[in-house]
Amino acid sequence: MRLSSLASSEQPHRTDRASADLSALVDEDPQAALAQALLEQGLLTAEGIERTLHASRASGTPLSSVATRLGLVTEREMARAFSALLEIPLVTRAEFPATLPHLGGLNPHYLRTKRILPVNLREGRLDLAMANPMDTAAVAGVAYAAGCPVRPLAALESDIEDYFERQDERHAVRHDASEAGSATARTSDDIDRLSDLASDAPVIRLVQRLLGAAIDAGASDVHLEPGPDALSVRYRIDGLLHETEVLSGRLAEPVVSRVKLMARLDIADKRVPQDGRIRFASRGRSLDMRVATFPTLHGEAVVLRLLGQQTVALQLEALGLSRSGLQTLREALRRPHGIVLITGPTGSGKTTTLYAALNEIRRPELKIVTVEDPIEYTLPGVSQLQVKAEIGLTYASALRSVLRNDPDVIMIGEIRDRETADIAVRAALTGHLVLATLHTNTAAGAVTRLLDLGVEDYLLASTLVLSAAQRLVRRLCAHCKLWTDADDSAARMLACVAQGADAPRLAQARGCPHCLGRGYSGRLPLFEALPLGAAERDLIRTSRSEEALRASAARHGSDSLWRHGLQQVQAGETTLDEVLSVVEERGR
């Protein structure tokens, strides 16, 4: 079946001219079979193939490399497509040789440039791992140099690159101090990125490898920290920092400069902190990175926040909130106006919960506007505004502008000061539903925090409809968690949620290849919700007591953070130590 007909059937709204152009491009490209396979498997759309083919022809880069480097197809998906199309095995990194085989006539630089790696020589035949097994010229060249037949094997391009990086002894680093200018056309921008990635500058390859490894590990942050004679590389995974590499001190300045170039920061100014963003594609995945630099005693340190790294389903029921908390939150979202607060420390998943809440109520008849710093997710049909304090666009000034744009729902990334709090209250009083985050430890604590900011008690009592608190704990790896009998102390803690007379059993972390030996994989939320009814509104106006509000919520059957944590422990989703590490009080 021809690719042009597949494109026409998959994209019924494409014009005949666009389909003809795509067909012409495929007919004159020798890799049409791969493009057709990717389309048939649903890995690329017709538009994606057209974009990839244009960039491939313009840059002279193989179609497979273009698709993965632009983040359109993951490297693993591409390797599997090669394996199925050519009916060849897929080789993993674990099957690579410990050292590069010495075969007469094979130049290591050629192997590295072509992304090919001799795996083993058996019975007079050489197995060759290839990022592009359709590169017949490379196969013929290796066969001629080695003097034996060659069997191509499909492999991940990053696996081959990492292998050669590990083989290097890292000689002097040549610093590339130039960066391709931005282009307005998407195809031109694609070609610039491909040219940059194809550079042989060691520092570019090193930074590419570090960021790619962070993506593979599921890290949320990358910390580059210079010391007296070394550069420490640490990844934050599931909320905890792990030191992954210690590089030579002479690499510190080139690596930091490379990151600053990617973020379009001033590499000459090393005295003041700078902030920027990077759009990065690696391993066939594309994501945004927020970059922050700051000067230290031994040089500039860099922290990169990988936005969108965690694959999050933006549906409330998929977040793992407590049953009572989910019901209470949904009831609050059905209100036509008022304030819904999600509280907790930095990194507790507040923004993700708010996005899921917006996704729950999003519909064409509602005008939804968000004011954020930064914008972490994009939602179709939602107007999202980025705060830029350096040009005077603060939360308060942005919100004043938003209120003049006829919104129905407003999401505020964070209430930081009295002015922002006052505008939020005023918006709720004038018929808007306001969703916001606040930094407090408990749901009841949000009330006293807003009162401390200067919000009048009678206004807060009239507008606040829900205050919720959230924490994140590490989720036990489903492949290796180990069940044990609870000791007396743990049994007493679990008594309030335990059902039946049987002694409670607890799941413990063990570690396996699936979780890279950590015993944990991913995180899940602990959630408590405090709905504001008549009794709670009276308490806000009279006692202003956080304890009184907590007691009132308990009487209405709301689960506390502590109780929801114990429920997750009893279900074997996390450990008691994890809950104790994030919940300060063993509340009711």
C-alpha positions in Angstrom: 0.0 0.0 0.0 1.3 3.4 -1.0 2.2 6.0 1.7 0.2 8.6 -0.1 -3.0 6.6 0.3 -2.3 5.9 3.9 -1.8 9.6 4.5 -5.0 10.4 2.8 -7.0 7.9 4.8 -5.5 9.0 8.1 -5.8 12.7 7.5 -9.1 13.2 5.7 -8.9 17.0 6.0 -5.6 17.3 4.2 -5.8 19.0 0.8 -5.1 17.0 -2.4 -2.1 19.3 -3.0 -0.6 18.5 0.4 -1.1 14.8 -0.2 0.5 15.0 -3.6 3.5 16.9 -2.2 4.0 14.3 0.5 3.7 11.5 -2.1 6.3 13.2 -4.3 8.7 13.6 -1.4 8.4 9.9 -0.5 8.7 8.8 -4.1 12.1 10.5 -4.4 13.4 9.5 -0.9 15.1 6.1 -0.6 13.8 5.7 3.0 10.2 5.6 1.9 9.7 2.1 3.4 10.7 3.4 6.8 8.4 6.4 6.5 5.5 4.1 5.5 6.2 1.7 8.4 6.2 4.6 10.9 2.9 5.8 9.5 1.3 2.4 9.5 2.3 1.8 13.1 0.9 5.2 14.1 4.2 6.6 15.3 4.1 9.5 12.9 1.3 11.4 11.3 1.4 12.4 7.6 2.3 16.0 8.7 5.1 14.6 10.9 6.5 12.6 8.0 6.4 15.6 5.8 8.2 17.7 8.4 10.8 15.0 9.0 11.5 14.4 5.3 12.0 18.1 4.7 14.5 18.4 7.5 16.2 15.1 6.6 16.8 16.2 3.0 17.8 19.8 3.9 20.3 18.7 6.6 21.6 15.4 5.0 20.6 13.6 8.2 18.9 10.1 8.1 15.2 10.2 8.5 15.4 8.0 11.6 17.8 10.4 13.4 15.7 13.4 12.5 12.5 11.9 13.9 14.1 11.0 17.2 16.2 14.1 17.7 13.2 16.3 17.1 11.2 14.4 19.7 8.6 13.0 17.2 9.4 9.3 17.8 11.2 7.8 20.8 14.5 6.0 20.1 13.0 2.8 21.4 10.0 3.1 19.1 12.4 3.7 16.2 14.6 0.7 17.0 11.5 -1.5 17.2 10.3 -0.2 13.9 13.7 -1.1 12.3 13.6 -4.5 13.9 10.1 -5.3 12.6 10.7 -3.8 9.2 14.0 -5.5 8.5 13.3 -8.6 10.6 16.5 -8.2 12.6 17.1 -8.5 16.4 17.0 -5.5 18.7 20.2 -5.4 20.8 20.3 -3.6 24.2 23.1 -1.8 26.0 23.6 -4.7 28.3 24.7 -6.8 25.3 27.4 -4.4 24.2 31.1 -5.6 24.7 33.0 -4.3 27.7 35.7 -2.9 25.5 35.6 -1.8 21.8 36.7 -4.8 19.7 40.0 -4.4 17.8 39.3 -5.2 14.2 41.8 -4.3 11.6 40.8 -1.4 9.4 37.9 -0.2 11.5 38.4 3.4 12.6 36.7 4.2 16.0 35.9 7.7 14.8 34.1 6.3 11.8 32.1 3.9 14.0 31.2 6.8 16.3 30.2 9.1 13.5 28.0 6.5 11.9 26.5 5.4 15.2 27.5 1.8 14.7 29.2 -0.6 17.1 30.7 -4.1 16.5 29.1 -6.4 19.1 30.7 -9.8 18.5 32.4 -11.9 15.9 31.0 -15.4 15.7 31.7 -18.1 13.1 33.2 -15.6 10.7 30.3 -13.2 10.9 30.3 -9.8 12.6 27.2 -8.6 14.5 26.9 -4.8 14.1 24.7 -2.7 16.3 23.4 0.2 14.3 21.2 3.2 15.1 20.2 3.2 11.4 20.3 -0.5 10.1 19.2 0.8 6.7 22.6 2.5 6.1 23.8 0.0 3.5 27.0 2.0 2.8 28.1 1.7 6.4 27.4 -2.1 6.4 29.4 -2.5 3.2 32.2 -0.4 4.5 32.5 -2.4 7.8 32.3 -5.7 5.9 35.1 -4.6 3.6 37.3 -3.3 6.4 36.7 -6.4 8.7 37.0 -8.8 5.8 33.9 -10.8 6.8 30.1 -10.7 6.4 28.1 -8.3 8.6 24.7 -8.8 10.2 23.1 -5.5 11.2 21.2 -5.2 14.5 18.9 -2.5 15.6 20.0 -0.4 18.6 19.2 2.9 20.3 21.3 5.7 19.1 21.8 7.1 22.6 23.0 3.7 23.8 25.7 3.6 21.1 26.7 7.3 21.9 26.8 6.6 25.6 29.0 3.5 25.0 31.6 5.6 23.1 31.4 8.4 25.8 32.2 5.8 28.5 35.1 4.6 26.4 36.6 8.1 26.2 39.1 9.2 28.6 37.9 12.8 28.1 41.0 14.6 26.8 41.0 18.4 26.6 37.6 19.9 26.0 37.1 22.1 23.0 34.5 24.7 23.9 32.0 25.7 21.3 31.2 29.3 21.9 28.7 29.8 19.1 25.1 28.9 18.8 22.9 28.8 15.8 20.5 31.8 15.6 16.8 31.1 16.0 14.8 30.8 12.8 11.2 31.7 12.2 10.3 28.7 10.0 9.9 25.4 11.7 11.9 23.5 9.1 14.8 25.9 9.5 14.7 25.6 13.2 14.7 21.8 12.9 17.8 22.0 10.7 19.6 24.2 13.2 18.9 21.8 16.0 20.1 18.8 13.9 23.3 20.6 13.0 24.0 21.5 16.6 23.4 17.9 17.7 25.7 16.6 15.0 28.6 18.7 16.3 31.6 16.7 17.4 32.5 19.2 20.2 33.0 17.0 23.3 31.3 19.5 25.7 28.2 19.4 23.5 28.1 15.6 23.6 28.7 15.6 27.3 25.8 18.0 28.1 23.6 16.1 25.7 24.5 12.8 27.6 23.9 14.3 31.0 20.5 15.7 30.1 19.5 12.6 28.3 20.5 10.4 31.3 18.4 12.7 33.5 15.4 12.1 31.2 16.0 8.3 31.3 16.2 8.3 35.1 12.9 10.3 35.4 14.6 13.2 37.2 12.7 16.4 37.9 15.8 18.5 38.4 19.5 18.5 37.4 22.0 20.1 39.7 25.4 21.1 38.3 27.6 22.2 41.3 31.2 23.2 40.9 33.7 22.4 43.7 37.4 23.1 44.3 38.5 20.5 41.8 35.4 18.8 40.5 31.9 19.3 39.0 29.2 17.4 40.9 26.1 16.2 38.9 23.1 15.4 40.9 19.6 14.4 39.8 16.4 14.8 41.9 14.4 11.6 41.4 11.1 11.1 43.3 11.9 14.1 45.4 15.4 13.0 46.6 18.8 14.2 45.2 21.1 11.5 44.0 24.7 12.2 43.0 25.2 10.5 39.6 28.6 11.7 38.4 31.6 13.7 39.6 33.4 15.3 36.6 36.8 16.9 36.4 36.9 20.5 37.6 38.2 21.6 34.2 34.9 20.7 32.7 32.9 23.0 35.0 33.2 26.2 33.1 32.7 24.7 29.6 29.6 22.7 30.8 28.0 25.7 32.5 28.7 27.9 29.5 27.2 25.3 27.1 24.0 25.2 29.2 23.8 29.0 29.3 24.2 29.2 25.6 21.4 26.7 25.2 19.2 28.9 27.5 20.3 32.0 25.6 21.9 33.6 28.7 24.8 35.9 28.9 27.9 33.7 29.2 30.2 36.6 29.9 28.3 37.7 33.0 29.2 35.3 35.8 28.5 37.6 38.8 24.7 37.7 38.9 22.1 34.9 38.9 20.3 34.4 35.5 17.2 32.6 34.5 16.3 31.1 31.1 14.5 28.2 29.3 15.6 25.5 27.0 13.6 23.4 24.6 15.4 20.1 24.6 14.9 16.9 22.6 16.7 13.6 23.5 15.9 9.9 23.3 13.1 10.9 21.0 11.4 12.9 23.7 10.9 16.7 23.8 10.4 18.8 26.9 11.0 22.3 28.3 13.7 23.0 30.9 13.8 26.0 33.2 17.4 27.1 33.9 18.6 29.0 36.9 22.3 30.0 37.4 23.9 31.5 40.5 27.4 32.4 41.4 29.2 30.3 44.1 32.6 30.3 45.7 34.0 27.9 43.1 32.1 29.1 40.0 28.6 29.2 38.6 26.1 26.5 39.7 23.2 25.6 37.5 19.8 24.0 38.3 17.7 22.7 35.4 14.0 22.0 36.1 12.6 19.5 33.7 9.1 20.6 33.0 6.7 18.0 31.7 9.2 15.2 32.5 6.6 13.3 34.5 3.9 11.8 32.4 0.8 12.9 34.3 -2.8 12.1 33.4 -4.6 15.4 34.0 -7.8 13.7 35.3 -8.7 14.1 38.9 -9.6 10.4 39.3 -6.1 9.4 38.1 -4.2 11.5 40.6 -4.8 9.2 43.6 -6.5 11.7 45.9 -8.4 10.4 48.9 -12.0 9.3 48.2 -13.5 11.9 50.5 -11.1 14.6 49.2 -11.9 13.9 45.6 -15.6 14.1 46.2 -15.2 17.4 48.2 -13.0 18.9 45.5 -15.5 18.1 42.7 -18.3 19.6 44.7 -16.3 22.8 45.1 -15.6 22.9 41.4 -19.3 22.8 40.6 -19.7 26.1 42.5 -20.3 29.2 40.2 -18.0 31.4 42.2 -15.7 31.3 45.2 -12.1 30.5 46.0 -10.6 26.9 45.9 -7.1 26.7 47.5 -4.6 23.9 47.3 -1.8 24.3 49.8 1.5 22.5 50.5 5.3 23.0 50.2 7.2 23.4 47.0 7.1 20.3 44.9 4.0 18.7 46.5 2.0 18.5 43.3 -0.3 21.5 43.9 -0.1 22.8 40.4 -0.7 19.4 38.8 -3.9 19.1 41.0 -5.0 22.5 39.9 -4.5 21.6 36.2 -6.5 18.4 36.6 -9.2 20.5 38.3 -9.2 22.9 35.3 -9.3 20.0 32.9 -12.4 18.7 34.8 -14.4 21.9 34.3 -13.0 22.9 30.9 -15.7 23.4 28.3 -16.4 25.8 25.4 -18.9 27.9 27.2 -16.4 28.8 30.0 -13.6 31.4 29.6 -10.7 30.1 31.7 -7.5 32.2 32.3 -4.4 31.2 34.2 -1.7 33.4 35.7 1.5 31.3 36.3 5.2 31.4 37.0 6.2 29.3 35.1 3.6 27.7 32.8 4.2 24.0 33.5 1.4 22.4 31.3 -0.6 23.6 28.4 -4.3 23.1 28.2 -6.3 23.6 24.9 -9.0 26.2 25.3 -7.3 27.9 28.2 -5.7 31.3 28.1 -2.4 31.0 30.0 -0.3 34.1 31.0 3.3 33.9 32.2 4.3 36.3 35.0 7.4 38.4 34.1 8.4 40.4 37.2 11.4 42.0 35.4 9.1 43.9 33.1 6.5 44.7 35.8 4.1 41.9 34.9 3.6 40.6 38.5 0.8 38.4 39.7 -1.2 41.5 40.9 -0.8 43.5 37.7 -1.6 40.4 35.6 -4.7 39.7 37.6 -6.0 43.2 37.3 -5.7 42.9 33.5 -7.3 39.4 33.5 -10.4 40.7 35.3 -11.0 43.1 32.4 -11.0 40.2 29.9 -14.4 38.7 31.0 -13.1 35.4 32.5 -15.4 32.8 34.2 -12.6 30.9 35.9 -9.2 32.2 37.0 -6.3 30.1 38.1 -3.5 31.8 40.1 -0.2 30.0 40.3 0.5 31.2 43.8 -0.9 33.8 46.2 2.3 35.4 47.5 1.2 38.8 49.0 -1.7 40.8 50.2 -2.3 42.5 46.9 -2.7 39.2 45.1 -4.9 37.8 47.9 -7.1 40.9 47.8 -7.6 40.6 44.0 -8.5 37.0 44.4 -11.1 37.7 47.0 -12.5 40.6 44.9 -12.7 38.3 41.8 -14.6 35.7 43.8 -17.0 38.3 45.2 -17.8 39.5 41.6 -18.8 36.1 40.4 -15.6 34.3 39.4 -14.4 30.9 40.4 -10.8 31.3 41.5 -8.4 28.4 41.9 -5.0 29.1 43.6 -2.1 27.6 45.5 -0.7 28.8 48.8 2.3 27.8 50.9 1.0 26.4 54.2 1.3 23.1 56.0 -2.4 22.2 56.5 -5.7 23.0 54.9 -6.8 24.9 58.0 -3.6 26.8 58.0 -4.5 28.4 54.7 -7.2 30.3 56.5 -4.9 31.8 59.1 -2.3 32.5 56.4 -4.7 34.6 54.4 -5.9 36.4 57.5 -2.3 37.1 58.4 -1.8 38.6 54.9 -4.5 41.1 55.8 -7.6 39.7 54.1 -10.7 40.7 56.1 -12.2 37.8 58.0 -15.8 38.5 56.8 -14.6 38.7 53.1 -12.7 35.4 53.5 -15.6 33.7 55.1 -17.9 34.8 52.2 -15.6 33.7 49.4 -13.6 30.6 50.4 -15.4 27.4 49.5 -12.6 24.8 49.9 -9.1 24.6 51.3 -7.1 21.5 50.6 -3.6 20.4 51.6 -1.3 18.0 49.6 2.0 16.1 50.0 3.8 13.7 47.8 5.4 10.4 49.0 7.4 7.9 47.0 5.4 4.9 45.6 6.8 1.5 46.3 8.0 -0.4 43.2 5.3 -2.9 42.3 7.9 -5.4 41.0 9.9 -5.8 44.2 8.1 -4.6 47.3 8.3 -7.0 50.2 5.4 -7.6 52.7 6.3 -8.0 56.4 4.4 -8.1 59.6 4.0 -4.7 61.3 5.7 -4.2 64.7 3.8 -3.0 67.7 4.5 0.7 67.1 3.4 0.5 63.5 0.3 -1.6 64.4 -0.8 1.1 66.9 -0.4 3.8 64.2 -2.5 1.8 61.7 -5.2 1.0 64.2 -7.4 3.9 63.2 -7.6 2.6 59.6 -7.1 -1.1 60.1 -10.1 -3.4 59.3 -10.6 -6.8 60.9 -8.7 -8.4 63.7 -5.8 -9.7 61.7 -2.4 -8.2 62.4 -1.5 -5.6 59.9 1.1 -6.2 57.2 3.4 -3.6 55.8 5.1 -3.3 52.4 8.8 -2.5 52.4 11.2 -1.2 49.7 13.7 -3.8 48.4 15.1 -2.7 45.0 15.3 -4.3 41.6 16.3 -3.5 38.0 12.9 -2.0 37.3 13.4 0.7 39.9 17.2 0.9 39.5 17.7 -0.5 42.9 15.8 2.3 44.7 12.8 0.3 45.8 10.5 3.1 44.8 9.1 4.2 41.4 7.1 7.4 41.1 5.2 9.3 43.7 1.6 9.5 44.9 -0.3 12.3 46.8 -1.6 12.5 50.3 -4.6 14.8 50.3 -6.9 16.5 52.9 -9.8 18.7 52.1 -11.6 21.2 54.3 -14.9 22.3 52.9 -16.2 25.6 54.2 -19.7 25.3 55.5 -21.8 27.6 57.8 -20.0 26.3 60.9 -16.5 26.9 59.4 -17.5 30.4 58.2 -18.6 31.3 61.7 -15.2 30.1 63.1 -13.4 32.3 60.6 -15.3 35.3 61.8 -15.0 34.6 65.5 -12.2 32.3 66.7 -9.8 32.4 63.7 -8.4 29.2 65.2 -6.7 26.6 63.0 -7.3 23.9 65.6 -11.0 24.7 65.7 -11.2 24.5 61.9 -9.4 21.1 61.9 -11.7 19.7 64.6 -14.8 20.9 62.6 -13.4 19.1 59.5 -12.9 15.9 61.4 -16.5 16.0 62.7 -17.6 16.1 59.1 -15.6 13.0 58.2 -12.9 14.6 56.2 -9.7 12.6 55.9 -6.5 14.3 57.2 -3.1 14.0 55.5 -2.1 11.6 58.3 -5.2 9.3 57.8 -4.9 9.3 54.0 -1.2 8.4 54.4 -2.0 5.5 56.7 -4.6 4.3 54.1 -1.8 4.3 51.5 0.5 2.4 53.8 -2.2 -0.2 54.5 -2.8 -0.6 50.8 0.9 -1.3 50.2 1.5 1.8 48.1 4.1 3.4 50.3 5.9 3.0 53.6 5.2 4.4 57.1 8.6 6.1 57.0 7.6 8.0 53.8 4.4 9.2 55.4 6.2 10.3 58.6 8.8 12.2 56.5 6.1 14.6 55.0 3.3 14.8 57.6 4.4 16.7 60.6 1.5 15.9 62.9 -0.2 12.6 63.4 -3.6 14.3 63.3 -7.0 12.9 63.6 
